């Protein structure tokens, strides 16, 4: 499997947790040079056998939502963003405007332990495969287009710019996949002391738990940086946006 930025970031968190790369390698039961090759980009793939038997379970707590994720992140959050020095995953210097786009129905099949959501969106393209947004975008961003699976909540033409690689902020809007129900929600994110709360934009049921229980409640969570709605084709009727041709019904 491919050595993704998410795996590299998990390696950095695990290295800080165990003390250094050598100690991490001893814990994983592999040579420390193997990790150095992953981090430098000299080796870009991990064999499936090695990943399943030695790497996956040991790195899982340091992936987004893992039990050590917030603990290590709090040491220096900026350290674990996608890094320019990783040449194989480096971000382009020119300003981007478009990102790969997929749908809510497709993203329900996404597994963050196998690949990045950006690569997933590129493999499961919607429409032309790219979508443009007003705000500045990065290589770690992708888009979701509203489809039939969320039609009762969001009007046709709605698109969400998702900031993979960034962290949710208190008071911001996020997209998250709940572990118990596999439901995907767009929600207000709140972090008060050691409590996490998600209030879906549609619906009255809130989800709340202790921050240390993130991995028990979430499969993944990413910030939403921009929501694009075609207001020319939709209008407010009651408390929701509906297509103009249906507004009089």
C-alpha positions as CSV (number, residue, x, y, z in Angstrom):
1,X,0.0,0.0,0.0
2,X,1.1,3.6,-0.6
3,X,2.9,5.6,2.1
4,X,0.4,8.4,2.5
5,X,0.9,11.8,4.3
6,X,-1.5,10.5,6.9
7,X,0.7,7.5,7.6
8,X,3.8,9.7,7.7
9,X,2.1,12.0,10.2
10,X,1.1,9.0,12.3
11,X,4.8,7.9,12.3
12,X,5.9,11.3,13.5
13,X,3.3,11.2,16.3
14,X,4.3,7.7,17.3
15,X,8.0,8.7,17.2
16,X,7.4,11.5,19.6
17,X,5.3,9.2,21.8
18,X,8.0,6.5,22.1
19,X,10.9,9.0,22.2
20,X,12.6,8.7,18.8
21,X,12.5,6.8,15.5
22,X,14.9,4.1,16.8
23,X,12.6,3.3,19.8
24,X,9.5,3.4,17.5
25,X,11.2,0.9,15.1
26,X,12.0,-1.4,18.1
27,X,8.3,-1.2,19.1
28,X,7.2,-2.0,15.5
29,X,9.7,-4.8,15.2
30,X,11.3,-3.3,12.0
31,X,14.7,-1.6,11.1
32,X,14.8,2.1,11.8
33,X,16.2,2.6,8.3
34,X,12.9,1.3,7.0
35,X,11.1,4.2,8.7
36,X,13.7,6.7,7.4
37,X,13.1,5.5,3.9
38,X,9.4,6.0,4.3
39,X,9.9,9.5,5.7
40,X,12.4,10.6,3.0
41,X,10.2,9.2,0.2
42,X,12.9,6.7,-0.9
43,X,10.4,4.0,-0.3
44,X,6.8,4.9,-1.3
45,X,5.0,1.6,-0.5
46,X,4.5,-0.7,2.4
47,X,4.0,-4.4,1.7
48,X,0.5,-5.6,2.6
49,X,1.9,-8.4,4.8
50,X,4.1,-6.0,6.8
51,X,1.3,-3.4,7.2
52,X,-1.2,-6.0,8.5
53,X,1.1,-8.0,10.7
54,X,3.3,-5.2,12.3
55,X,2.4,-1.7,11.3
56,X,-1.4,-1.2,11.2
57,X,-2.4,-1.9,14.8
58,X,0.6,-0.1,16.3
59,X,0.1,3.1,14.2
60,X,-3.7,3.1,14.4
61,X,-3.8,5.0,17.8
62,X,-1.8,7.8,16.2
63,X,-4.1,8.2,13.2
64,X,-6.9,10.9,13.3
65,X,-9.3,9.8,16.0
66,X,-6.8,7.5,17.6
67,X,-6.3,7.4,21.4
68,X,-2.9,9.1,21.3
69,X,-3.8,11.5,18.5
70,X,-5.0,14.5,20.6
71,X,-2.3,13.8,23.3
72,X,0.6,14.1,20.8
73,X,-1.1,16.8,18.7
74,X,-1.3,19.1,21.8
75,X,2.5,19.2,22.0
76,X,2.8,21.2,18.8
77,X,-0.3,21.1,16.5
78,X,1.5,23.0,13.7
79,X,4.2,20.3,13.5
80,X,1.8,17.7,12.1
81,X,0.4,19.5,9.2
82,X,1.4,18.4,5.7
83,X,5.0,19.4,5.4
84,X,6.7,21.2,2.4
85,X,9.9,19.3,3.1
86,X,8.4,16.0,2.0
87,X,9.2,16.4,-1.6
88,X,7.2,13.4,-2.8
89,X,4.0,15.0,-1.3
90,X,5.1,18.6,-1.5
91,X,2.5,21.3,-2.2
92,X,2.8,23.3,-5.4
93,X,3.9,26.9,-5.1
94,X,1.2,28.3,-7.4
95,X,-2.2,29.1,-5.9
96,X,-4.8,26.4,-6.5
97,X,-8.5,27.0,-7.0
98,X,-9.8,23.5,-7.9
99,X,-9.9,20.3,-5.9
100,X,-10.9,16.7,-6.7
101,X,-14.6,16.1,-6.0
102,X,-16.6,13.0,-5.1
103,X,-20.1,12.5,-3.4
104,X,-21.5,11.7,0.0
105,X,-22.6,8.3,-1.1
106,X,-19.0,7.5,-2.3
107,X,-17.2,8.9,0.7
108,X,-19.2,6.5,2.9
109,X,-16.9,3.7,1.5
110,X,-13.7,5.7,2.3
111,X,-11.2,4.0,4.7
112,X,-8.6,6.5,6.2
113,X,-6.3,3.6,7.1
114,X,-5.8,2.6,3.5
115,X,-5.5,5.9,1.6
116,X,-6.0,9.6,1.9
117,X,-9.5,11.1,1.1
118,X,-7.9,13.2,-1.7
119,X,-6.7,10.0,-3.4
120,X,-10.1,8.4,-2.8
121,X,-11.9,11.4,-4.4
122,X,-9.6,11.2,-7.4
123,X,-10.5,7.5,-7.9
124,X,-14.2,8.1,-7.4
125,X,-14.8,11.3,-9.3
126,X,-18.1,13.2,-9.6
127,X,-19.0,15.1,-12.8
128,X,-15.8,16.6,-14.3
129,X,-13.7,15.4,-11.4
130,X,-12.7,18.9,-10.2
131,X,-14.5,21.7,-8.5
132,X,-13.6,25.3,-8.0
133,X,-14.0,27.3,-4.7
134,X,-13.5,30.9,-3.7
135,X,-11.1,30.5,-0.9
136,X,-7.5,29.4,-1.2
137,X,-7.2,25.6,-1.4
138,X,-4.3,23.2,-0.7
139,X,-3.3,19.7,-2.0
140,X,-4.8,18.3,1.2
141,X,-8.3,19.5,0.3
142,X,-11.1,17.8,-1.6
143,X,-14.8,18.4,-2.2
144,X,-18.1,16.6,-1.7
145,X,-21.1,17.2,-3.9
146,X,-24.5,16.8,-2.5
147,X,-26.3,13.7,-4.0
148,X,-29.4,11.7,-3.4
149,X,-28.1,10.4,-0.1
150,X,-28.4,13.9,1.4
151,X,-31.0,15.5,-0.9
152,X,-33.5,16.0,2.0
153,X,-30.9,18.1,3.8
154,X,-29.0,20.0,1.2
155,X,-30.3,21.2,-2.2
156,X,-28.9,20.1,-5.6
157,X,-25.7,21.8,-6.5
158,X,-24.5,22.2,-2.9
159,X,-20.7,21.5,-2.6
160,X,-18.5,21.3,0.5
161,X,-14.8,22.1,0.6
162,X,-13.2,19.7,3.0
163,X,-9.8,20.5,4.6
164,X,-8.0,17.2,5.1
165,X,-4.7,17.9,6.9
166,X,-6.3,20.7,9.0
167,X,-7.7,20.3,12.5
168,X,-11.3,21.0,13.6
169,X,-11.7,24.3,15.5
170,X,-14.1,25.1,18.3
171,X,-17.2,26.7,16.7
172,X,-16.3,25.5,13.2
173,X,-18.2,23.2,10.8
174,X,-17.0,19.7,10.2
175,X,-17.8,16.5,8.3
176,X,-17.6,13.3,10.4
177,X,-18.3,9.6,10.1
178,X,-19.8,8.2,13.3
179,X,-18.5,4.8,14.3
180,X,-21.6,3.2,15.8
181,X,-24.0,4.0,13.0
182,X,-21.6,4.7,10.0
183,X,-23.6,7.9,9.5
184,X,-21.9,10.8,7.9
185,X,-22.9,14.2,9.4
186,X,-22.2,17.9,8.6
187,X,-22.2,19.5,12.1
188,X,-21.1,22.3,14.3
189,X,-18.0,21.2,16.2
190,X,-17.5,22.2,19.9
191,X,-14.6,21.4,22.2
192,X,-15.2,22.5,25.8
193,X,-12.4,21.4,28.1
194,X,-12.4,17.6,27.8
195,X,-15.7,17.3,26.0
196,X,-16.5,17.0,22.3
197,X,-19.9,17.9,20.8
198,X,-21.3,17.6,17.3
199,X,-24.6,19.3,16.5
200,X,-25.7,18.4,12.9
201,X,-26.8,21.2,10.7
202,X,-29.9,19.2,10.0
203,X,-31.7,17.5,12.9
204,X,-31.9,18.1,16.6
205,X,-29.9,15.2,17.9
206,X,-26.5,16.2,19.3
207,X,-23.6,13.8,19.8
208,X,-21.3,14.3,22.8
209,X,-18.5,12.4,24.5
210,X,-15.2,12.8,26.4
211,X,-12.4,13.8,24.1
212,X,-10.4,10.8,25.1
213,X,-13.1,8.6,23.6
214,X,-12.8,10.1,20.1
215,X,-11.7,6.8,18.6
216,X,-14.7,5.0,20.1
217,X,-17.1,7.4,18.5
218,X,-15.5,8.6,15.2
219,X,-14.1,6.9,12.2
220,X,-12.8,10.2,10.8
221,X,-13.5,14.0,11.1
222,X,-12.4,16.9,8.9
223,X,-13.1,20.7,8.9
224,X,-15.4,22.2,6.2
225,X,-13.8,25.4,5.0
226,X,-16.5,26.5,2.4
227,X,-20.0,25.6,1.5
228,X,-21.1,26.5,-2.1
229,X,-24.8,26.6,-2.8
230,X,-26.4,27.5,-6.2
231,X,-28.9,30.1,-4.9
232,X,-30.0,30.9,-8.4
233,X,-31.5,27.5,-8.8
234,X,-32.9,27.3,-5.3
235,X,-35.0,29.4,-2.9
236,X,-36.0,29.3,0.7
237,X,-39.4,27.7,1.4
238,X,-40.2,27.4,5.0
239,X,-36.9,26.4,6.7
240,X,-35.2,24.8,3.8
241,X,-33.8,25.4,0.3
242,X,-35.7,23.7,-2.5
243,X,-35.3,23.8,-6.3
244,X,-37.0,26.8,-7.8
245,X,-39.3,24.6,-10.0
246,X,-40.6,22.9,-6.8
247,X,-41.0,26.0,-4.6
248,X,-44.6,26.6,-5.6
249,X,-45.6,23.0,-4.9
